[in-house]
Amino acid sequence: MKPLPEAIKRYLAAAPVCRIATVRPSGEPHVIPVCPLFDGNATVYVDLDPKSATAAGLRAEPRIAVLVDDYDDDWSKLRKVLLRCRAEPVEGAELDAAWERIREKFPQHATIDWRPRLTMALRIQDWVQEGVADG
């Protein structure tokens, strides 16, 4: 993987939502919004319902696309980063560390007593950017 520039890392770390695209076992495409946690290096963590179409799709095909984007009516301000990732469930110390940071980034979890379900590590394999300036 080509290294992520610092500006892209900051953009991913600040993102409150991203969209993940999977393929269902039947072959149908599927996209959902999720709240991501970027580890600052090459992994995005997300938590999913283990019974969801997304989870079923990831079990069938762990290669996914992740889109982080910002829309603005001034199209010169459009920004996006497309990540091509390989998804894998996390457990143990990695899960604990991810959830400590997820709870810091999204304190809303505490207000609804959210517990980890199927936490996935989306390991970045490749990426494409548009509109996210270095600096």
N, C-alpha and C positions, 0 to 999 in steps of 0.2 A: 504494500500500500504506500502511495506517496504520502509524505507527512502532511498533517493538517497545519495550516498557518495559525498563528496565535489569534488572529481576528476571527477565524472560523471556530476555533476552540471557545472563545468568549461568546460567540453567537450561539453555539450549541448549548453551552452551560446556562445561558440566560433563558433559553426557550421554555415557555410555560406549557407548550403543547406541540406535538408533532403528529404526523399521520404515518401509519405503517400499513404497507400493502403486502398482502399475502395471497396465496392461491389455495382455495379450498381443495380438499381431497377430490372433489368432483371436477376440478379444473376451473371453476369459476373464480374470477378475481374478487378480492374483498379488501376494503380499506376502512380503518377506524382511526379516530383521534385518541391519543394517549398522552399522559403527562410523563415526559422523559427526564432522566437524570443522566447527564454526561459525566463520565469519570475524569475528564480533563486530558485523556490520552487517546483511546481508540475504542471505547465501549459506551453504549447507551443502555441504561437499565429501564425496563418498563414492567409494570405488574398487570397481569391479565386474569380474566375469569378462566379457570382451567376447562370449563365446559363450553367456551365460546367458539364461534366459527374461526376466529383468529388462532386460538390455541390448536384447534384441529388442523388448520392449515399449516402451522409451524411444525406439528408432528409429522405431517406428510412431506413438507418441503421447507427446510430451515433457511433457505435463501430468501431474503426479503428486501424491500425498498423502504426507506425511511425518508420522509420529506419534512424539513423544517423550513417554514416560509413566513413572510410578512407581506400582506397586501396593503397597498395605499392607492387612493384615487390618482395620486401623482405617480404615474408609472415609472418615473425615473427613480423612485424610492422602493420599487419592488426588490425583494431579497429572497433568496432561497439557497438551500444546500440539500442536495439529494445524496443520501448515503446508501450504498449497497452493503448489506450486512448478512452475517450468518448468525442465526438465533440459537441460543442454548439455555436451558434452565440453569439457574444458579442455586447453590446450596451452601451450607456451612458458613465459614468465615466470610466468604465473598458475599453471601446473601446478607449476613449481619451488617457488614460494612456498607453495602449498597443501601439497606433500609435506614441506617443511621443518617446517611446523606439525603435520602428521599424525604425523610421526616423533617430535616432541616429546610429543604427547599420548598416542601409543600406542607406547612403546618396544619393545613385543613384536615390532614389524615387524623390528627388527634381529636378534632371536634366530632368526628363520626366513628372513632375507634376502629379505623381501617387497619386490617392485618394483612400481611403478605399472603398472596394466593399462589399464582404461578408467576414468579419473577423471572424475567428473561434477560439475559445479557445479549445485546445486539452488537456483535463484534464487527467493527467497520472493516470492510475489505477494500472498498474503493469509494470515491466521492467526487461530486461535481458541484461547483458553486456558481452563483450568478448574483451580482449586486451586493456582495458582502465585502466591503473594502478592507484591505489590510490597514491596521493602525488603530 
